[in-house]
Amino acid sequence: MPANPSIVTRDTDKLAAKTNGNIYEAVAIMASRAKQLSVKQKEELNQKLSEFASTVDNLEEIFENREQIEISKHYERQPKPSSLAIEEYIEEKVNWRYRTDLPSED
């Protein structure tokens, strides 16, 4: 059985190079970005699906709403937030800073 084409081997040395060789820091940065993308994507989906919210619990309406199903399928087909975050990190589209770089709250 051939490997899934969506599985991509990454060079960890190249990923870690942007964080002075610290792969854990690189992974933490990508994970934070993936979480941001996931939250944004979920908010968009919930906003679109809220248009279909019904106060009536009519099973016929629920099963017949093709547009709602198509919207859900569209979001299911989108790339996963973790994949997008990795690509953004590799393409240097992600900015981060260290807590020590933040202005003090004094």
N, C-alpha and C positions, 0 to 999 in steps of 0.2 A: 504494500500500500504506500503510495507516494506521500511525502510530507505535505502538510498544508501550506499553500503558497503564501499565506499571510504570516507565516512564521519566518522571521528574519534573524539571522545571526548578527550580533553586534560586537564590535571590537571594544571590549571594556577599557582597554588602555586609552583609546581615543575618547571615550565618554569621560573617563576620569581625568584626562589631560586638562579639561576646562576648569577643574577644581583642584589643581595642583596635585594630581595623582590620587585623590580621595574618591574612590568609587562609591562609597556609602553616601557621601555628600551629593554626588551626582544623582544617585538614585533618589535621594530625599527631595532634591530639586524637581526632578521629573515627576515624582509622586505628588508633590504639592501642586504642580501645574495640572496634572491629570485630574486631581480633585476639583480644581477651579473649573476646568472644562466640563467635568461631569455635572457639577452643580448648575452651570449655565445651561447645559443641554437639557437637564431635567426641568428647569424652570420654563424653558421654551416649550417643551412638550406639554407640561401641565397647563401652561397658558392656552395652548391651542386646544387641548382636550377639554378645558373648562367651558369652552363655547358649546360643548355638547352635553353639559351637565343637565340632568333632568330631575325635576322634583317628583315625577311620576315614575314608579317602578313598573314600567310596562316592558315585559320581556321581548315583545315583538319589536319595539323601538330599539332596544339594545342590540339585537341580532341583525337588524336591517340597516344599521348605520355604516355604510360602506366607506364613507369619507373618513370617519373616525378610525376605522381599521387601516385605511391607506396611510394616514398620518402616523399611526403607530408603526407600521411596517417600514415607512421611510426612516424613522429614527432607529429602528433595529438594524437597518442596512448601513447606517453611517459608521465610519471608522470608530473604533473604541477610543475613549479619552486617553488611555495610556499610550496607545499608538501615536495619537496626535501629539501628545506631550513629548514623546521621544523624538519625533521628527522636528518639532519646534526647538528642542534642546540642541539637536545636531546642527540645525540650520542657524543656530545662534539667535533665535527669535524670542528666547526667554531671558528676562532680566531678573537678577536676584541680588540681594545684599545681605550682609551679615548683621546680626543684631548689634554688634559693636559699632557698625557704620551708621546706625540710626541716631537721629538727634536725641539728646537726653531730655527727659521730661521734667527736669529741675526748674 
